[in-house]
Amino acid sequence: MNENTEQESDNPFAAANPYQVSTQYAAMGMQSDEQPYQRKSLPWIFGKWFLVCYLCAIPSFFFGLMITEATLGGIVGMVVGIFCYVVGYTLVECTAFVQRVLQDRIFRRAVRIGYITRIIFSLFPVLAPLDMYLGFVSTVCGGALLGLFYPGAGNMMNAPSQDFAPMTMFSFSATIVQGALMNLVLLGFVAIVYGVCCLVMEPSKTSTGGAR
């Protein structure tokens, strides 16, 4: 009896179930799907947001060049304003709360889709009307701050406002306002994408609920 059992076990076709998935491939699939999120280094996070923020700001940057007539103060104000968002995003992602939320692969997927979409729309200006509208609102706010800090500058196109300090103030404030408005729009889009991902993706065991 033992010999027959050993002979049957050596037969690869004896106990094979054609409808049973191989445990080897199942384990490989589960391992790749359940890989936990590993925190990246600070230089990597900073470099990522540096690239993302400046790529997303391409349409607004050219719009700002037209408004400020490509003055040195206008360029410096925009560059510094965008850099503030780079630093802000880096600091936010390094917090313990965000690191805990990023354990949810569905949330990571939604954020990735949202920012990749934003970058694509920036390189191919599909959302140029939206950028121009938000840019108009931001210039109004920047002009109000310009008149608050530099009452003698008057209109932003007057000669006194073309000086380095007033134009830098105007450009910096307009960049901050437009970035905040665009982030609100992007946050709404990411929320929609997250809802869709929750419907089509299975929850992960390494999500925020199970990582506490």
Helices and strands as residue ranges (DSSP letters): H 2-10, H 23-33, H 42-56, H 58-68, H 72-93, H 96-101, H 105-123, H 128-149, G 151-153, G 160-162, H 164-200
